[in-house]
Amino acid sequence: MKKLIIFLMILIFTGCDFEVKGETRVTIGGHEVVIKTEGSTTSNTNINLGNNSSSSVKVGNIEVKIKNKKLSVNGKNYGELKQNDSILIEGQTVKINNKVVSPTIE
């Protein structure tokens, strides 16, 4: 029982990521992030929960950061996220709530 509780705590505090045939899902900064890659990638997922204002996930060569509610993918800024916004990354395409977004100029 103690091992089960420890396992569940690890899942909760690491963002609960999982991969299904080229698709990785993780919750960071209160936002569901789905990263779709060609084919099946190796389990190269790295999650950094940071503090309340900064979280990131790296899957293969795709790095997603949420810092102070602002989204960046591979160093490109995509603006401020609202509560419960979902993020989908397919190749070079970034979608927020299923709408394609372009990088912002800062």
C-alpha positions as CSV (number, residue, x, y, z in Angstrom):
1,M,0.0,0.0,0.0
2,K,2.8,2.4,0.9
3,K,4.5,1.8,-2.5
4,L,1.2,2.5,-4.3
5,I,0.8,5.8,-2.5
6,I,4.4,6.8,-3.3
7,F,3.9,5.8,-7.0
8,L,0.7,7.9,-7.2
9,M,2.4,10.9,-5.6
10,I,5.2,10.7,-8.2
11,L,2.7,10.6,-11.0
12,I,0.8,13.6,-9.6
13,F,3.9,15.8,-8.9
14,T,5.7,15.0,-12.2
15,G,2.8,16.1,-14.4
16,C,1.6,12.6,-15.4
17,D,3.1,12.3,-18.9
18,F,2.5,9.4,-21.2
19,E,3.3,8.5,-24.8
20,V,1.2,6.7,-27.3
21,K,2.6,6.0,-30.8
22,G,4.3,9.3,-31.4
23,E,2.0,11.3,-29.1
24,T,3.1,12.6,-25.7
25,R,0.6,14.1,-23.3
26,V,1.6,16.0,-20.2
27,T,0.0,18.7,-17.9
28,I,2.3,21.5,-17.1
29,G,1.5,24.9,-15.6
30,G,-2.2,23.7,-15.4
31,H,-2.4,23.2,-19.2
32,E,-2.7,20.0,-21.1
33,V,0.2,19.8,-23.7
34,V,0.0,17.3,-26.5
35,I,3.1,16.8,-28.6
36,K,2.7,14.7,-31.8
37,T,5.8,13.4,-33.5
38,E,6.3,11.4,-36.7
39,G,6.4,7.7,-35.9
40,S,7.2,6.5,-32.4
41,T,9.8,8.4,-30.5
42,T,12.0,7.0,-27.7
43,S,11.0,8.0,-24.2
44,N,13.1,11.1,-24.2
45,T,10.6,13.2,-22.2
46,N,12.1,15.6,-19.6
47,I,9.8,17.6,-17.4
48,N,10.8,20.5,-15.2
49,L,8.0,21.7,-13.0
50,G,10.0,24.6,-11.6
51,N,7.9,26.8,-9.4
52,N,4.4,28.1,-9.8
53,S,5.4,30.5,-12.5
54,S,7.7,28.3,-14.7
55,S,7.3,24.8,-16.1
56,S,8.8,23.0,-19.2
57,V,8.7,19.7,-21.0
58,K,11.1,18.4,-23.7
59,V,10.2,15.6,-26.0
60,G,12.9,14.7,-28.6
61,N,13.8,18.1,-30.2
62,I,10.6,19.9,-29.1
63,E,10.8,22.0,-26.0
64,V,7.7,23.6,-24.5
65,K,8.0,26.2,-21.7
66,I,5.3,28.1,-19.8
67,K,6.7,30.9,-17.8
68,N,4.5,33.6,-16.2
69,K,1.6,32.2,-18.2
70,K,3.5,32.8,-21.5
71,L,4.0,29.9,-23.9
72,S,7.2,29.3,-25.9
73,V,8.0,26.4,-28.2
74,N,11.6,25.9,-29.2
75,G,12.5,29.4,-28.2
76,K,9.6,31.1,-30.1
77,N,7.0,33.0,-28.1
78,Y,3.3,32.3,-28.6
79,G,1.8,34.8,-26.2
80,E,-0.1,34.5,-22.9
81,L,-2.2,31.5,-22.0
82,K,-5.6,31.7,-20.3
83,Q,-6.7,29.3,-17.6
84,N,-7.4,25.8,-19.0
85,D,-6.0,26.5,-22.5
86,S,-4.8,23.4,-24.2
87,I,-1.7,23.2,-26.4
88,L,-1.2,20.9,-29.4
89,I,2.1,20.7,-31.2
90,E,2.3,18.8,-34.5
91,G,5.7,19.2,-36.2
92,Q,6.2,23.0,-36.7
93,T,2.5,23.8,-36.0
94,V,1.4,25.1,-32.6
95,K,-2.3,25.2,-31.7
96,I,-4.0,26.7,-28.6
97,N,-7.5,25.3,-28.1
98,N,-7.3,23.7,-31.6
99,K,-6.6,27.1,-33.3
100,V,-3.3,27.6,-35.2
101,V,-1.2,30.3,-33.6
102,S,1.9,32.1,-34.9
103,P,4.9,33.2,-32.9
104,T,4.7,36.7,-31.5
105,I,7.3,39.4,-32.0
106,E,8.8,40.7,-28.7
